Amino acid sequence: APHSTVPWNVQNINTNPENFVWDKDRSHIQCVAGGLYEITFGFYCQRRPVVQLLVNGEPVISAVNSASYVVHHSSGRLTGVGPHPAGNVTGLTLIDFLA
């Protein structure tokens, strides 16, 4: 659905659990200390995604994948190979830094 949020429900590693506070199935992570952070995400879905990262409710990074253009209001890359027997193997990915 448009304007949906993505819940965080799996954590592979948390290098500082006192700083990166999250609750299962919630759509936000609390970052206790200010600083420079690397932001990395990937979305693999059936439809072309529009992704925004919000800080305190305001969009700070946007990535749009449409049939006619790709817009990244930050760095990142977009890949696509069409239908694949293994499912969604490519998608919209982004790596950026945020202070």
N, C-alpha and C positions, 0 to 999 in steps of 0.2 A: 504494500500500500504506500502511496506517496506520503512523505513526511514521517516515515517510520524510523524508529531508532533500533539499533542493533544491541541485543543484550550480551553482556560478557558472561560466559558460562564455563569457560575452560581457561586454566592458567598453566602454561608449561613451566615457566620460571618467573619468579619475582625477586629481583636482585635487592630490593629494599622494601619489605612489606610494611614498615612503619611509614614510609613515604608514599607508596603506591597502594592506596586502600580501595578495595572493591568488594562488592557483594554479588554472589552468584545471581544471574538473571536480571541484574540491574543494567541500565544503559549508560552508566557513567563510572569514571574512575576518579577518585580524589587524589590529587597530587599535593602533598603537604608543603613541601619546600619549593620555592621558586628556583629557577635556573635554566640552563640550556638542555633541551630534551630532544632526542631523536624520535620522530614519529614514523612508524612503518605500518602500512595496512595493505590488504589485498581483498578484493571482493570478487567472487567467482559465482555468477548467477546466470539464469536463463535470459534475463533482460539486461540491456545496457544500463549500468548503474549511474546514479548521480550521488556523489558522496561529499558530505561536509563534516569537518571536525569542528566542534564547538568548544569554546573556552568561556566559562561563565555565561553560557547561553548565546554567545555571539560566534558566528562563523569566522574561523581564522584560516582554514584551508578548504578549498573546494576542488573537486575533480569531476568532470562531466565527460561522459562517453556517449556521443550520438553518432548516427549513421553518416552525417556530413562533416563533423569536426570533432576534435578533441581539445578541451580546454583544461589546463591545470593552472590554478592560481597558486602555484608553488611548483616544485620539481615533481617528477614522477614519470611513469611510462604507462602506455596502454598496449596491450597485446591481444591478438585474436587469431584463431585459426579456423573458425567455423565449427560445425558439429564434430564431435569426437566420440568414439564408442565408449570411452571411459567416463564420459560426462563432461562437466565444466572443468577444463584443464587450463584455460587462460582467463584472464579477467583484467580488471582495473587495479593497478598496484601503484603505490606511492611511498617514497622515502623522502622525508624533509626534516628540518630542524625548527624548533619553536623555543622562544625564550620568554 
